[in-house]
Amino acid sequence: MKKIILFFILNIIGLSLFAQRPNMHLKTKIGIQGETILYKQDSITKEYFGGFMGGFGFRVMQKRKMAEIGFDFIRSFLFIEDLDSNDIEFKLNSFKLPVTLGYVTTKKPLVKHFLYAGLVPVFKVKSKVSLLGSPNNESFKIKPKDLGFNSLTFNMRFGTQLDIARFNIDFNYDLGLNKTIKETFRTQTHALTFTIGLAF
């Protein structure tokens, strides 16, 4: 895994340092994300999350090649109905550091289209649990490990993005490479993300 991360980082550094007149862009973005966790025991069960995200990134282009590194914050929501008819709301926070390489399929002055793939380390951080219906809607913060989550996981990302002048539209799919939850059975993440933003 460390070799894969090093490969992507070295490619980005190579494009930025040794490319002839590289095009560099700072990107900002906001968007939505849907995520599914599969529990693979005797049968397969699913859990669905939905949320929003925001972030920024740096993109380098050399002719038809593209490399990008980003920083994303994601807040996902999960609602569970309690036995006492009180709803429990989970606000799950995480950071993603996507490192991707891609190809510029269309390169015109006002329109550019990209296909890309890469590796995404995911860091889960302190989240919030609210007991809806309780006095004052009691809430408290909780660590990922207390919910059974691994604090660090890795995803493989496949995506496409479109630049129209300075506007950027991005759609990508993440496939979990290791277990999301600390259990003896396998758990795997699938996530779809759609963002809009600006490229300077």
SEVO-230593 format. One record per residue (C-alpha): residue number from 1; x negated, y, z negated. Coordinates in pm, whole numbers. Each point is the difference from the previous one (the first is absolute). Example, Ala and Ser with C-alpha at 12.3 -4.5 7.8 and 13.67 -1.06 7.14 Angstrom:
BEGIN
<pt resi="1" x="-1230" y="-450" z="-780"/>
<pt resi="2" x="-137" y="344" z="66"/>
This chain:
BEGIN
<pt resi="1" x="0" y="0" z="0"/>
<pt resi="2" x="-286" y="240" z="-84"/>
<pt resi="3" x="-157" y="-67" z="341"/>
<pt resi="4" x="325" y="89" z="176"/>
<pt resi="5" x="31" y="329" z="-192"/>
<pt resi="6" x="-366" y="82" z="75"/>
<pt resi="7" x="57" y="-75" z="371"/>
<pt resi="8" x="285" y="251" z="27"/>
<pt resi="9" x="-184" y="270" z="-198"/>
<pt resi="10" x="-318" y="-36" z="207"/>
<pt resi="11" x="198" y="28" z="322"/>
<pt resi="12" x="159" y="324" z="-117"/>
<pt resi="13" x="-339" y="141" z="-104"/>
<pt resi="14" x="-147" y="-108" z="333"/>
<pt resi="15" x="272" y="171" z="199"/>
<pt resi="16" x="-35" y="324" z="-195"/>
<pt resi="17" x="-381" y="18" z="-3"/>
<pt resi="18" x="-110" y="-142" z="333"/>
<pt resi="19" x="290" y="73" z="233"/>
<pt resi="20" x="-48" y="263" z="266"/>
<pt resi="21" x="226" y="293" z="-89"/>
<pt resi="22" x="238" y="-200" z="-222"/>
<pt resi="23" x="349" y="134" z="-57"/>
<pt resi="24" x="76" y="19" z="-371"/>
<pt resi="25" x="342" y="65" z="-153"/>
<pt resi="26" x="137" y="51" z="-348"/>
<pt resi="27" x="345" y="-158" z="-35"/>
<pt resi="28" x="274" y="64" z="-253"/>
<pt resi="29" x="314" y="-213" z="-16"/>
<pt resi="30" x="320" y="-87" z="-184"/>
<pt resi="31" x="226" y="-298" z="58"/>
<pt resi="32" x="200" y="-295" z="-120"/>
<pt resi="33" x="-98" y="-359" z="-74"/>
<pt resi="34" x="190" y="-326" z="-31"/>
<pt resi="35" x="-171" y="-294" z="-166"/>
<pt resi="36" x="86" y="-366" z="-53"/>
<pt resi="37" x="-165" y="-244" z="-240"/>
<pt resi="38" x="38" y="-367" z="88"/>
<pt resi="39" x="-11" y="-257" z="-281"/>
<pt resi="40" x="-106" y="-333" z="150"/>
<pt resi="41" x="91" y="-277" z="-242"/>
<pt resi="42" x="219" y="-300" z="82"/>
<pt resi="43" x="212" y="249" z="193"/>
<pt resi="44" x="-73" y="351" z="121"/>
<pt resi="45" x="161" y="292" z="-183"/>
<pt resi="46" x="-37" y="372" z="74"/>
<pt resi="47" x="-7" y="329" z="-186"/>
<pt resi="48" x="52" y="331" z="180"/>
<pt resi="49" x="-150" y="340" z="-81"/>
<pt resi="50" x="60" y="336" z="164"/>
<pt resi="51" x="-171" y="332" z="-53"/>
<pt resi="52" x="-187" y="299" z="133"/>
<pt resi="53" x="-362" y="90" z="56"/>
<pt resi="54" x="-233" y="288" z="72"/>
<pt resi="55" x="-364" y="25" z="86"/>
<pt resi="56" x="-281" y="125" z="218"/>
<pt resi="57" x="-277" y="-144" z="213"/>
<pt resi="58" x="-295" y="65" z="229"/>
<pt resi="59" x="-3" y="-124" z="358"/>
<pt resi="60" x="-297" y="-15" z="240"/>
<pt resi="61" x="33" y="-60" z="375"/>
<pt resi="62" x="-268" y="-79" z="257"/>
<pt resi="63" x="138" y="-37" z="350"/>
<pt resi="64" x="252" y="-286" z="-39"/>
<pt resi="65" x="-116" y="-115" z="-345"/>
<pt resi="66" x="157" y="112" z="-326"/>
<pt resi="67" x="-84" y="-48" z="-368"/>
<pt resi="68" x="193" y="128" z="-300"/>
<pt resi="69" x="-17" y="-6" z="-377"/>
<pt resi="70" x="288" y="118" z="-218"/>
<pt resi="71" x="129" y="52" z="-351"/>
<pt resi="72" x="369" y="-73" z="-66"/>
<pt resi="73" x="219" y="21" z="-309"/>
<pt resi="74" x="310" y="-223" z="-3"/>
<pt resi="75" x="292" y="-2" z="-244"/>
<pt resi="76" x="232" y="-297" z="38"/>
<pt resi="77" x="333" y="-61" z="-174"/>
<pt resi="78" x="158" y="-321" z="-124"/>
<pt resi="79" x="335" y="-32" z="-181"/>
<pt resi="80" x="94" y="-300" z="-214"/>
<pt resi="81" x="334" y="-52" z="-174"/>
<pt resi="82" x="-49" y="-90" z="-367"/>
<pt resi="83" x="203" y="-261" z="-189"/>
<pt resi="84" x="153" y="282" z="-207"/>
<pt resi="85" x="127" y="167" z="319"/>
<pt resi="86" x="-276" y="260" z="-21"/>
<pt resi="87" x="-207" y="61" z="311"/>
<pt resi="88" x="-377" y="-9" z="-22"/>
<pt resi="89" x="-184" y="230" z="240"/>
<pt resi="90" x="-364" y="-66" z="86"/>
<pt resi="91" x="-206" y="279" z="155"/>
<pt resi="92" x="-311" y="-176" z="126"/>
<pt resi="93" x="-301" y="218" z="87"/>
<pt resi="94" x="-294" y="-100" z="217"/>
<pt resi="95" x="-282" y="143" z="208"/>
<pt resi="96" x="-113" y="-131" z="336"/>
<pt resi="97" x="-335" y="67" z="170"/>
<pt resi="98" x="53" y="-114" z="362"/>
<pt resi="99" x="-309" y="-44" z="218"/>
<pt resi="100" x="92" y="-60" z="365"/>
<pt resi="101" x="-151" y="-28" z="347"/>
<pt resi="102" x="197" y="53" z="317"/>
<pt resi="103" x="27" y="69" z="372"/>
<pt resi="104" x="139" y="313" z="167"/>
<pt resi="105" x="238" y="-130" z="266"/>
<pt resi="106" x="110" y="346" z="116"/>
<pt resi="107" x="-223" y="306" z="-24"/>
<pt resi="108" x="145" y="322" z="139"/>
<pt resi="109" x="-34" y="359" z="-123"/>
<pt resi="110" x="337" y="0" z="-180"/>
<pt resi="111" x="76" y="-373" z="-37"/>
<pt resi="112" x="-212" y="-279" z="-144"/>
<pt resi="113" x="105" y="-355" z="-84"/>
<pt resi="114" x="-196" y="-241" z="-222"/>
<pt resi="115" x="6" y="-369" z="-87"/>
<pt resi="116" x="-195" y="-100" z="-310"/>
<pt resi="117" x="-70" y="-263" z="-265"/>
<pt resi="118" x="-190" y="-2" z="-325"/>
<pt resi="119" x="-35" y="-86" z="-366"/>
<pt resi="120" x="196" y="163" z="-283"/>
<pt resi="121" x="-109" y="-26" z="-365"/>
<pt resi="122" x="304" y="57" z="-225"/>
<pt resi="123" x="-45" y="127" z="-357"/>
<pt resi="124" x="303" y="-30" z="-227"/>
<pt resi="125" x="6" y="252" z="-284"/>
<pt resi="126" x="223" y="81" z="-298"/>
<pt resi="127" x="368" y="-12" z="86"/>
<pt resi="128" x="322" y="111" z="-168"/>
<pt resi="129" x="290" y="-212" z="-127"/>
<pt resi="130" x="337" y="165" z="-78"/>
<pt resi="131" x="288" y="-166" z="-186"/>
<pt resi="132" x="300" y="159" z="171"/>
<pt resi="133" x="307" y="12" z="-220"/>
<pt resi="134" x="-199" y="0" z="-323"/>
<pt resi="135" x="4" y="306" z="-229"/>
<pt resi="136" x="-183" y="281" z="180"/>
<pt resi="137" x="-85" y="-242" z="281"/>
<pt resi="138" x="-304" y="-124" z="-190"/>
<pt resi="139" x="-315" y="-38" z="208"/>
<pt resi="140" x="-361" y="-97" z="-57"/>
<pt resi="141" x="-321" y="-51" z="199"/>
<pt resi="142" x="-141" y="-345" z="59"/>
<pt resi="143" x="-319" y="-144" z="150"/>
<pt resi="144" x="12" y="-219" z="313"/>
<pt resi="145" x="-138" y="-300" z="-188"/>
<pt resi="146" x="290" y="22" z="-249"/>
<pt resi="147" x="238" y="-48" z="294"/>
<pt resi="148" x="-207" y="-292" z="133"/>
<pt resi="149" x="-155" y="190" z="292"/>
<pt resi="150" x="-362" y="-24" z="109"/>
<pt resi="151" x="-156" y="346" z="-32"/>
<pt resi="152" x="-194" y="-36" z="328"/>
<pt resi="153" x="121" y="-176" z="313"/>
<pt resi="154" x="-92" y="13" z="369"/>
<pt resi="155" x="223" y="34" z="306"/>
<pt resi="156" x="-69" y="-38" z="370"/>
<pt resi="157" x="157" y="287" z="195"/>
<pt resi="158" x="122" y="18" z="360"/>
<pt resi="159" x="144" y="324" z="132"/>
<pt resi="160" x="59" y="257" z="266"/>
<pt resi="161" x="2" y="378" z="-10"/>
<pt resi="162" x="86" y="282" z="234"/>
<pt resi="163" x="-134" y="356" z="10"/>
<pt resi="164" x="218" y="267" z="162"/>
<pt resi="165" x="-202" y="321" z="-15"/>
<pt resi="166" x="-79" y="22" z="-376"/>
<pt resi="167" x="288" y="-223" z="-110"/>
<pt resi="168" x="-76" y="-362" z="-90"/>
<pt resi="169" x="244" y="-293" z="-20"/>
<pt resi="170" x="-121" y="-330" z="-146"/>
<pt resi="171" x="157" y="-343" z="-42"/>
<pt resi="172" x="-186" y="-292" z="-156"/>
<pt resi="173" x="40" y="-347" z="-149"/>
<pt resi="174" x="-198" y="-136" z="-295"/>
<pt resi="175" x="-54" y="-370" z="-68"/>
<pt resi="176" x="-125" y="-99" z="-346"/>
<pt resi="177" x="-323" y="-201" z="-1"/>
<pt resi="178" x="-1" y="-105" z="-365"/>
<pt resi="179" x="254" y="-58" z="-277"/>
<pt resi="180" x="203" y="302" z="-109"/>
<pt resi="181" x="115" y="-151" z="-330"/>
<pt resi="182" x="-207" y="-204" z="-246"/>
<pt resi="183" x="175" y="-335" z="29"/>
<pt resi="184" x="-108" y="-353" z="87"/>
<pt resi="185" x="228" y="5" z="305"/>
<pt resi="186" x="-74" y="219" z="302"/>
<pt resi="187" x="142" y="351" z="32"/>
<pt resi="188" x="-48" y="206" z="314"/>
<pt resi="189" x="78" y="360" z="93"/>
<pt resi="190" x="150" y="127" z="324"/>
<pt resi="191" x="40" y="377" z="45"/>
<pt resi="192" x="124" y="235" z="272"/>
<pt resi="193" x="-89" y="370" z="-12"/>
<pt resi="194" x="116" y="293" z="213"/>
<pt resi="195" x="-163" y="342" z="-36"/>
<pt resi="196" x="1" y="339" z="163"/>
<pt resi="197" x="-271" y="258" z="-44"/>
<pt resi="198" x="-249" y="246" z="147"/>
<pt resi="199" x="-345" y="-54" z="151"/>
<pt resi="200" x="-235" y="297" z="-16"/>
